[in-house]
Structure formats: C-alpha cells, structure tokens
Amino acid sequence: MDFSAFAAGPYCAMLMADMGAEVIRVESPDSGTDRRVGQLDPNGESLVFKATARNKKGITLNLFAPEADGLLKRLVEQSDVVIHNALPGTRGAEKLDYKRLKKINPKIIVGAVSGYGQDGPHANRPCLDPVAQAISGQMWIHGFPGNPPLQAGPRYVDFCAGSNLAFSIMVALYYRQQTGKGQMIDIALLDMAVGLVQNMSALMVYTIYGEIRRQVGNYGFSSYMDCCLARDGQWVYLAPLADNQWRKFAEAIGREDMSSDSRFANDMVRWENRDVIHEVVSQWVADRTADEVITQLDKARVVVGKVNTVMEIMKDPRVKDREMIVNVDHPGLGKIPIPGVVPKLSVTPGKIEKCAPRVGEHNEEVYSNLLGLNMEQISGAIAKKVI
C-alpha cells in the first residue's frame, strides 16, 4: 500500500511494482497533491507522476473520514508493506503509525520517508530534496567557484532515498520470512544527502587535511576530470581517473612527459595541479571534433563521453539498446516516454505493463475483490466522500 506522494516514496513503490509486486497507490478522493505540482501535461497533471505511478493500481481513501478507519484496518490486514511520507506529528502520521498498524497486522512492514527522521531535532519540519542538498553541504561543493550555491538538477536525494527504502523493504521481507516479524523502516532525506557527501570523502578530506572543498565545477572531486569544448562546438567529458588511466591518457594526447612529471604522479597531486593539466587538455580537445576526441580516447581505453542534450539522449543507440526509454500510452496524450527499468535481471526481469492510474481507477476492483465490498457499499462510500 503506497500512501506516499512526490518522489522518494513513490519511486520506491515504482521499483517494487516494476519487479512484479502488487502496488496499490492510495490518495485522497480529490486526488493526490503530487498530481498537481511541477511540470504539468496539457490536462493539468504532473509529468513526474506519470513515471513514478506506473504499474500501480490506484484507489482513493479519505483517511480522516470517520468511516475510513474500518477500511484502512482491512487494507492493512491484507497487506505486506505500507509506505508513506506523512510528516511526523501530523494526523496522517498518526493514522499510519507503525505501532498502530502493528496491532492490526503484526507482520506489517512500514516504510516512512521524512526530511529529518521520525524523531529527534526538527523531525516535524517539512523538507525537500534541494533543502537536504543544502544542509548536507552538497551545494557548497556543486557549481563553479565564485558563483552562488547550486543544486543538482535531478532529484538524486529523493531517488537514492527511494532506492534505499526499496532495498530495506526487501531486507525486511527476508527477515520476516525467517522470523514472521515485521518492522519499521525510517528513511530521512538528510541522512541520505549527508551519506552521499561523505561517500565523496568530503568530511575525511577536512578531518585529515583541514581542507574544506569548495565549488569544484566539472573537475573531479579528487582527481583531474573536466568538460572541454571541441572544435565543432560540442562538449566532451574526460575522466582519466587513477594512475593507469592517466598514463594511457597522457600517451593518447601525445604528452607522455606528463605521465612521469612529479606534479601529476597520482590522483591527489593531479587534483592540486588540475588547472595546469586543463590548460594542456582543453587545447588538445579544441583542435579536434568531439567525435575525434572520443574515438582517440576510446582507442586508448580512457573514460570519455559527449555531453548530450535531451534530444540527443532519445537518439542515443546505447539508451535504445538498454530500453531506457519506454513509450507508454496515456489517455488523452497518446504515447509518452517514461524511464525504463534500470536493473536487468536474467531470470526475473522487471517490466512496464500499465500507465499511471487515474484517480480512483481501481476502487471497484480493490474494494470489491480484496475487501469483499458490494457495489452498494462502494457507492455509499463514494457518496460520503470516504473513497
């Protein structure tokens, strides 16, 4: 049961649905808030929603209607997992509280996403991905020197949090299979953001060397990497990480002397002397087309890639081969592109079978088949705005 909205929770539920789980999205009878935010389609519905709600069934339930408690209880009794992002301390969080749901179904697994965790300082404060980026220090590193702090475009904190929640649910299901016990999963956006910044070694660099990394632009965080402009006006990204790549790179650009120069002896000193390197490399790239740069560095087995526009992504043969753009029919819009399934499993591959549900599209199916309500009961609940 997916009671979540916006990105992290819905993305988690999408991952589960892609792999065959029966996921039922639950929203208010007047539709979920995340249907109406961000970039909208011509019918006024969120485009992001169309990706994260795919493969799900959709029902409505007004959690705060007096008659809703009975329906919620019966839904939880039939469920393995409940996902929500209700802010701690709110009425929604009270309705979906793990201790409360555990009394209904001792085997239930509850995954809760919040900004700062289910308890502790600021637990009841709202948070969004860019705010987590800011507090975690990510914005201090991102962008170019001298410019204001800069957020990353894709909501990577949300999507990483959703992925971690999906992983945690699978761990909890495996534990339940062994013990028969459910549990609570607490995912905080700030935890995710701080963890990602730490995995870039930012805090270790500060602790060991006393250095606060500031905006690194397109340079690598700990070695020379950068974007360079080719002769034909296209940008390429070069990433000669580690000593063996650096030696191949120096040879490929005709500067074997740079592989033995003490200023470029390892990643750390290459980082310190990145501006010196960039002066040489940017000129080498500027004398060639992007395709020539990529061909030459590919031959040397150096990591390189062209900076694509969105239009070019759609034409990229690698993206097509990996089925990472899937065109799905949506009522009133025709075929629209949504992201493909990322994990490629050899025996149990994921698949996209249906588009995002309309508001309450599966009310009759779920309330009738899963809970055994008859049409008179369903019609009565709709009339009272319970569902």
C-alpha angles and dihedrals in degrees: 000000000000112000092160129111140199114019125320100050096037090048090053091050090047091055090052092047092049088058094051106272116142101242121187115194112211120202141157117283088247089056132263121292092235090064089067106043134086125009107000132206120235088273093057099255126128117263092210089056090060090062101041096042096052119123091020131117115230128219134163128230129166100216092196098054112106091235093051097080093072093050092045090051092053093046091052091048089058096044137088098196138023120197123191143153099203110153112252111259095027127114090251091055090050091052092050098037112143094230090053095046092044089063088056096044117010090196095055120125114209120197113193124187120197140152100252107009135273094287140010131061114354093358090142095050120104118240139185132200096262091050090053088049089052098047093044092058094247093122090054089062099037122084133024128309114271094022128105120270110287131210122219110253102228113063092246095161091056094047094044089049089051091049091050090050091052090049091048092050090054090050090049092048090051090049090049091050088057099040108017090236128126126206148191123263117202115195119179123192091217091052088053094047094046091047091053093049090048091051086061085060092241094139093043091051089053095044096046102033103020090235122140107206110225130191106326098185111203093335117113115259094242108010141030112290127139151152116259131189115238127213093261093056096259124125125230130190118222123198113178093170120176129016099280091052090047092054091050090046094050090050093047093055092045095251104114087154089071091063091062098037110113090222088067100035097123142359094273096054091040086057090051091050097038094124091056090050093046093055090060098039097045090054092048091053093044090060092058140053118253091251091052091051093048094045093050096046093042088056089054090047092242118150110253139146140176119248102244130203118226089259091053092050089060090055097042109120092213091057090047093047091052091048091233094148114057121183111218128185114244122186110257094006106061117213116354129178118249129173117279126232110285104202112068107205117189098215106021106030120181121242142188109237106161141020126247111294125251117243107292092351093147100036094114094044096048101038092043103039100031101035101022098236116159124227093261091056093046092048090049092051090050091049091052090046091240089127 
